[in-house]
Structures are given as C-alpha cells and as structure tokens.
Amino acid sequence: MPGRAGRLALAVAAAALLAGCDERRGNAGSYRAYQAIPSEALALMQQKGTDAHQPILIRAFKKEAELEIWKMRADGEYVHFKTYPMCRWSGQLGPKRREGDRQVPEGFYTITQGQLNPNSSYYLSFNVGYPNAFDKAHGFTGGAIMVHGDCSSAGCFSMTDEQIAEIYAVAREAFGGGQRSIQMQSLPFRMNADNLAKHRFDPNIRFWKQLKDGADQFDVTKRETKVAICGKRYVFGATPADAASRLDASEECPVMNEDPNVRTAVAVKQRRDDAQVADLIAKGTRAVKLVYADGGQHPAFADSVTMLSRPDAVARGPVEIHINENGKPVPAVVQIASAKAEAVKTTPAKPAVASIAATPPAGQTSIAQTPAAAPTANASAFAATPAPTPDQPFYKRWLGIGGKEAAKEAASEATTAPAAPAAAQPTAVPLPPRRQAQTPVLKPQASLNAPRLPDLVTGSQAVLPAGLSAYAPVQR
C-alpha cells in the first residue's frame, strides 16, 4: 500500500488529468521550442511594417474556428499579421464555467513568458491564463487551458504541429524583444451584425456584448485594449480616477476615467453596428442557437488531419435551432412549417413556354406561329386539381385542412365553365381531313392513373374528368 505521500501524489496527478488539457511535461526535448520563424512569415512581417521582435496580440474566434496574430508597428498600432485556421476546439459557444465541461473559455486573458511550455505532451503549448479575475469572481473552475498542437481538444485551442511551431516561435521572439505579456481575446464569434442578429436571444448575449465592447476598443484604436475587472464585469478602456484605488473583481467599480475621443469613436461604431443588426432583423433574420456535438473545426481541415479528438462529433457539425424572444427553442413543427412557407415564397414561377416560328427555307410558305392548343376534357380536369388557396392559413394548407371543399369548388367550376373557343388554324397550310368524333368510353378507376398531389399537400383527390360521377374510395 502506498503511503500518505504516495496517495497524495496520485490524487494530484488524477486532478491534473481532469483539468483542461493534460499538460504533463513530455520528453521530446526543447529543440522544438527553438525552431526559427519560417522565412515566409518573416517576409510577411516586413511587408506589414513590423518585425519578429515587435509585440503581438492574439484573437480567437470559436464559431469561425480561427486564431489571429496581430503585430505592433513602430507607431504603436497593431496590424493584422496572419490568420491560422483552428484545427479543433471543444464544447459549445459560451464561457467556461466548471472543470471538466470541455469548454473553451471566452474573455480577455494574459499570457506571460512563463506560460510557454517547451516540453508539452502536445508538441508545443502555452497556457492562455484561465481563470482570470472575472472567471474567479463568478466561481468558474478549471485550468490548464492551452493553445497547443496535435489537433486534439478537451477544452483547448488546438492547432496542427506545424502551426503551433510557428505561433510559438512568433510569441517567443516577441518576448525576446521585450514584451512582458500578450493579450489574448477569446471570442465566441466575430462580432459582426450577422452573428449578433442571429444570437440576439442567446442566454449569453449580455456577456458577449461586454466582450464586444473590448473588441470594439481594439478595432477602433488598433492598440491593446485596457482591461479592468470590477463589480464582476469587464471594464474596457478605463482606469481608476484615483491612482491609489485598488480594483477588486467582486467589489463595485470606483470612479473610472477614460479617453473621451476613444469612447466617442467606439460609440459611433456601436451605433452603426446596432443599426445593421436592426436592419437584418427587419429583413427576417431568425434568432438561432447553435448546438455542437463537441466543438468544431475549420473547414480547411475537413479531409486533411492525421489526429483529431472525437472526429464523429466534428463531422456532424452544429445544429441550428430557432429560438424565440424568451430564449426557448421554437417547436420543430413550427420550424418545418416556416421553412416550407419560405420555400414556397422563394420558388420562382415556371416561365410560360411559347412556340417559336421557324424561318422556312427559300421557296416554302411560312407557317404561322401556332397558339397553345385548347386542353382536352381529361387534361383540363386534371389541371384543375386544387392547389392550396393563397388566403388559407399555411398550417391548414400544409396539413391538408379544407382540401376537399376546395376540390369540390374546383370540380364545379370545371363543369360549369364555358367551353374554350376553338383555336384559330393557320391558313397558309391546307388542313388534314378531320376524323369523326367518337364517344369516349369511360374506363374503370384503376386505369385512369389520374395524377394528383400527395394527400399531405392537397387534402383531397383529383377532380373528376368530365363524364364520371364518382371515383372509387382512395386508400390512404
């Protein structure tokens, strides 16, 4: 039996396995951590007006499965350096709340040089800094959330080994150039009008709007966003009016000062974004909730990864569920009916087919364009099969309610309508001799083969051809 110290060591090891990604130090050696930045990446930095030793900033977008690196230029502003497609992330949209929930966290995090792991069991990695003061103030638990290689995630941002080698080298050189910490903005999705309109009733929308304020600060200034946490919320672009004030994540915020020019620019952007959201909603953008089997993956890796955690979950993709203003799912039957109605609206009408008169060869008499022939009795009867009437509610048309009455009305119209005038015959060509009219012989029901729409759509059988008084009962 192991002693008390041995049992304690086993317990600590077991807890480490449950906390985020298992980041026990590997034995691969630290040579991976000193790989040079690829020459193509260095050339791109030079093209962007920066270099390897300038500070960096990281942004991650879960829904789009993308990780961005921004590099500082000599003027202090950041420029977009590169976007890396994310090989794997796990969980759902929304913040990480507890240990073992497989959630990738959302928020603003700080990465220091000590959080780089050159001997990671996932090729290379660095810790993103979860939980931060905001997470702790809300009682969120868990840890060891990494950006790492191997394309396998249990709550982490997972890249390919080649990607993490480059990202790690870029971060290493930024620290070598004097950067003290890297800001990482982890966001549920790109904070554009389309995403905000679709997720407007999500239970996390208030939290996401907080994060959007910080993202907007960066978008407007192109400088690292100032982050303060007090009153259990994020405060961006502000500092305490009293320099001696100490911020506490769980206590109310003191009086804060912010740059009025920046705040005005951010407010202008947010009003513009809100107007775009309102416009999309007015045009019919539905509120949805995305439900993932277990996170997602960038489409670039759909058929090209060699290692992937839970490939079955990724292959299924997210399910889009319509939700109402109370954040509740819309019943499936209503979603189906709505989709059918939308399909009816957007299906283009078939254009009428017109006959085209051919140009006759030289020396031949021209044949006039032949008008559409009048339908025969049977053809006109089948053409009169009742379709859903426009003034009938869609759910009645969809369920076939009222179809039989519509069929009777259509049959009545078909028998009482005046006969169509005979079509004019072309006079430039002699007509063939007419055959004597024959009395049509009514055939048994089974031989009519009357085309009709499915009962689910019409709720009735086809209108009777002229001369028949009844159909055999329809077997449903």
PEQUISUL-V41700 format. One record per residue. N is the residue number from 1. RES is the residue in three letters. PHI is phi as a letter, one per 20 degrees, with the letter a starting at -180 (none if undefined). Layout:
<<N & RES & PHI> <N & RES & PHI>>
This chain:
<<1 & MET & none> <2 & PRO & f> <3 & GLY & f> <4 & ARG & f> <5 & ALA & f> <6 & GLY & f> <7 & ARG & f> <8 & LEU & f> <9 & ALA & f> <10 & LEU & f> <11 & ALA & f> <12 & VAL & f> <13 & ALA & f> <14 & ALA & f> <15 & ALA & f> <16 & ALA & f> <17 & LEU & f> <18 & LEU & e> <19 & ALA & e> <20 & GLY & m> <21 & CYS & e> <22 & ASP & f> <23 & GLU & d> <24 & ARG & f> <25 & ARG & f> <26 & GLY & e> <27 & ASN & d> <28 & ALA & f> <29 & GLY & n> <30 & SER & e> <31 & TYR & f> <32 & ARG & f> <33 & ALA & f> <34 & TYR & d> <35 & GLN & f> <36 & ALA & f> <37 & ILE & f> <38 & PRO & g> <39 & SER & f> <40 & GLU & f> <41 & ALA & f> <42 & LEU & f> <43 & ALA & f> <44 & LEU & f> <45 & MET & g> <46 & GLN & f> <47 & GLN & f> <48 & LYS & e> <49 & GLY & n> <50 & THR & b> <51 & ASP & b> <52 & ALA & f> <53 & HIS & e> <54 & GLN & f> <55 & PRO & g> <56 & ILE & c> <57 & LEU & c> <58 & ILE & d> <59 & ARG & c> <60 & ALA & c> <61 & PHE & c> <62 & LYS & f> <63 & LYS & g> <64 & GLU & e> <65 & ALA & l> <66 & GLU & c> <67 & LEU & c> <68 & GLU & d> <69 & ILE & d> <70 & TRP & d> <71 & LYS & d> <72 & MET & f> <73 & ARG & e> <74 & ALA & f> <75 & ASP & e> <76 & GLY & n> <77 & GLU & e> <78 & TYR & e> <79 & VAL & c> <80 & HIS & f> <81 & PHE & e> <82 & LYS & a> <83 & THR & d> <84 & TYR & d> <85 & PRO & f> <86 & MET & e> <87 & CYS & f> <88 & ARG & a> <89 & TRP & c> <90 & SER & c> <91 & GLY & n> <92 & GLN & c> <93 & LEU & f> <94 & GLY & p> <95 & PRO & f> <96 & LYS & e> <97 & ARG & d> <98 & ARG & b> <99 & GLU & f> <100 & GLY & n> <101 & ASP & e> <102 & ARG & m> <103 & GLN & e> <104 & VAL & f> <105 & PRO & f> <106 & GLU & c> <107 & GLY & q> <108 & PHE & d> <109 & TYR & c> <110 & THR & c> <111 & ILE & d> <112 & THR & d> <113 & GLN & f> <114 & GLY & f> <115 & GLN & e> <116 & LEU & f> <117 & ASN & d> <118 & PRO & f> <119 & ASN & d> <120 & SER & f> <121 & SER & f> <122 & TYR & d> <123 & TYR & m> <124 & LEU & b> <125 & SER & a> <126 & PHE & b> <127 & ASN & e> <128 & VAL & e> <129 & GLY & o> <130 & TYR & e> <131 & PRO & e> <132 & ASN & e> <133 & ALA & f> <134 & PHE & f> <135 & ASP & f> <136 & LYS & f> <137 & ALA & f> <138 & HIS & e> <139 & GLY & m> <140 & PHE & f> <141 & THR & c> <142 & GLY & o> <143 & GLY & r> <144 & ALA & l> <145 & ILE & e> <146 & MET & c> <147 & VAL & d> <148 & HIS & b> <149 & GLY & e> <150 & ASP & n> <151 & CYS & l> <152 & SER & b> <153 & SER & c> <154 & ALA & c> <155 & GLY & o> <156 & CYS & d> <157 & PHE & e> <158 & SER & d> <159 & MET & d> <160 & THR & f> <161 & ASP & f> <162 & GLU & f> <163 & GLN & f> <164 & ILE & f> <165 & ALA & f> <166 & GLU & f> <167 & ILE & f> <168 & TYR & f> <169 & ALA & f> <170 & VAL & f> <171 & ALA & f> <172 & ARG & g> <173 & GLU & f> <174 & ALA & f> <175 & PHE & f> <176 & GLY & f> <177 & GLY & e> <178 & GLY & o> <179 & GLN & f> <180 & ARG & e> <181 & SER & b> <182 & ILE & d> <183 & GLN & e> <184 & MET & d> <185 & GLN & e> <186 & SER & d> <187 & LEU & c> <188 & PRO & f> <189 & PHE & a> <190 & ARG & f> <191 & MET & e> <192 & ASN & d> <193 & ALA & f> <194 & ASP & f> <195 & ASN & f> <196 & LEU & f> <197 & ALA & f> <198 & LYS & f> <199 & HIS & d> <200 & ARG & f> <201 & PHE & d> <202 & ASP & f> <203 & PRO & g> <204 & ASN & e> <205 & ILE & f> <206 & ARG & f> <207 & PHE & f> <208 & TRP & f> <209 & LYS & f> <210 & GLN & f> <211 & LEU & f> <212 & LYS & f> <213 & ASP & f> <214 & GLY & f> <215 & ALA & f> <216 & ASP & f> <217 & GLN & g> <218 & PHE & f> <219 & ASP & f> <220 & VAL & f> <221 & THR & e> <222 & LYS & l> <223 & ARG & c> <224 & GLU & g> <225 & THR & f> <226 & LYS & f> <227 & VAL & d> <228 & ALA & c> <229 & ILE & c> <230 & CYS & b> <231 & GLY & l> <232 & LYS & m> <233 & ARG & b> <234 & TYR & e> <235 & VAL & c> <236 & PHE & d> <237 & GLY & m> <238 & ALA & c> <239 & THR & c> <240 & PRO & f> <241 & ALA & f> <242 & ASP & e> <243 & ALA & g> <244 & ALA & e> <245 & SER & f> <246 & ARG & d> <247 & LEU & e> <248 & ASP & c> <249 & ALA & f> <250 & SER & e> <251 & GLU & d> <252 & GLU & f> <253 & CYS & f> <254 & PRO & f> <255 & VAL & f> <256 & MET & d> <257 & ASN & d> <258 & GLU & b> <259 & ASP & f> <260 & PRO & f> <261 & ASN & f> <262 & VAL & f> <263 & ARG & f> <264 & THR & f> <265 & ALA & f> <266 & VAL & f> <267 & ALA & f> <268 & VAL & f> <269 & LYS & f> <270 & GLN & f> <271 & ARG & f> <272 & ARG & f> <273 & ASP & f> <274 & ASP & f> <275 & ALA & f> <276 & GLN & f> <277 & VAL & f> <278 & ALA & f> <279 & ASP & f> <280 & LEU & f> <281 & ILE & f> <282 & ALA & f> <283 & LYS & e> <284 & GLY & o> <285 & THR & f> <286 & ARG & e> <287 & ALA & e> <288 & VAL & c> <289 & LYS & c> <290 & LEU & e> <291 & VAL & d> <292 & TYR & e> <293 & ALA & f> <294 & ASP & a> <295 & GLY & m> <296 & GLY & b> <297 & GLN & b> <298 & HIS & f> <299 & PRO & g> <300 & ALA & f> <301 & PHE & d> <302 & ALA & g> <303 & ASP & c> <304 & SER & c> <305 & VAL & e> <306 & THR & e> <307 & MET & c> <308 & LEU & b> <309 & SER & f> <310 & ARG & l> <311 & PRO & f> <312 & ASP & f> <313 & ALA & f> <314 & VAL & f> <315 & ALA & f> <316 & ARG & f> <317 & GLY & m> <318 & PRO & f> <319 & VAL & e> <320 & GLU & e> <321 & ILE & d> <322 & HIS & f> <323 & ILE & c> <324 & ASN & e> <325 & GLU & f> <326 & ASN & e> <327 & GLY & m> <328 & LYS & e> <329 & PRO & f> <330 & VAL & f> <331 & PRO & g> <332 & ALA & g> <333 & VAL & f> <334 & VAL & f> <335 & GLN & f> <336 & ILE & f> <337 & ALA & f> <338 & SER & f> <339 & ALA & f> <340 & LYS & f> <341 & ALA & f> <342 & GLU & f> <343 & ALA & f> <344 & VAL & f> <345 & LYS & f> <346 & THR & e> <347 & THR & f> <348 & PRO & f> <349 & ALA & f> <350 & LYS & f> <351 & PRO & f> <352 & ALA & f> <353 & VAL & e> <354 & ALA & d> <355 & SER & f> <356 & ILE & d> <357 & ALA & f> <358 & ALA & e> <359 & THR & f> <360 & PRO & f> <361 & PRO & f> <362 & ALA & g> <363 & GLY & n> <364 & GLN & d> <365 & THR & f> <366 & SER & f> <367 & ILE & d> <368 & ALA & f> <369 & GLN & f> <370 & THR & e> <371 & PRO & f> <372 & ALA & f> <373 & ALA & f> <374 & ALA & f> <375 & PRO & f> <376 & THR & f> <377 & ALA & f> <378 & ASN & f> <379 & ALA & f> <380 & SER & f> <381 & ALA & f> <382 & PHE & f> <383 & ALA & f> <384 & ALA & e> <385 & THR & g> <386 & PRO & f> <387 & ALA & e> <388 & PRO & g> <389 & THR & f> <390 & PRO & g> <391 & ASP & e> <392 & GLN & e> <393 & PRO & g> <394 & PHE & f> <395 & TYR & f> <396 & LYS & f> <397 & ARG & f> <398 & TRP & f> <399 & LEU & e> <400 & GLY & n> <401 & ILE & f> <402 & GLY & n> <403 & GLY & f> <404 & LYS & f> <405 & GLU & f> <406 & ALA & f> <407 & ALA & f> <408 & LYS & f> <409 & GLU & f> <410 & ALA & f> <411 & ALA & f> <412 & SER & f> <413 & GLU & f> <414 & ALA & f> <415 & THR & e> <416 & THR & d> <417 & ALA & f> <418 & PRO & f> <419 & ALA & f> <420 & ALA & f> <421 & PRO & f> <422 & ALA & f> <423 & ALA & f> <424 & ALA & f> <425 & GLN & e> <426 & PRO & f> <427 & THR & e> <428 & ALA & e> <429 & VAL & c> <430 & PRO & f> <431 & LEU & e> <432 & PRO & f> <433 & PRO & f> <434 & ARG & f> <435 & ARG & e> <436 & GLN & f> <437 & ALA & f> <438 & GLN & d> <439 & THR & f> <440 & PRO & f> <441 & VAL & e> <442 & LEU & f> <443 & LYS & e> <444 & PRO & f> <445 & GLN & g> <446 & ALA & f> <447 & SER & e> <448 & LEU & f> <449 & ASN & l> <450 & ALA & f> <451 & PRO & f> <452 & ARG & b> <453 & LEU & f> <454 & PRO & g> <455 & ASP & g> <456 & LEU & g> <457 & VAL & e> <458 & THR & e> <459 & GLY & m> <460 & SER & b> <461 & GLN & e> <462 & ALA & f> <463 & VAL & f> <464 & LEU & f> <465 & PRO & f> <466 & ALA & f> <467 & GLY & o> <468 & LEU & e> <469 & SER & d> <470 & ALA & b> <471 & TYR & e> <472 & ALA & f> <473 & PRO & g> <474 & VAL & e> <475 & GLN & e> <476 & ARG & e>>
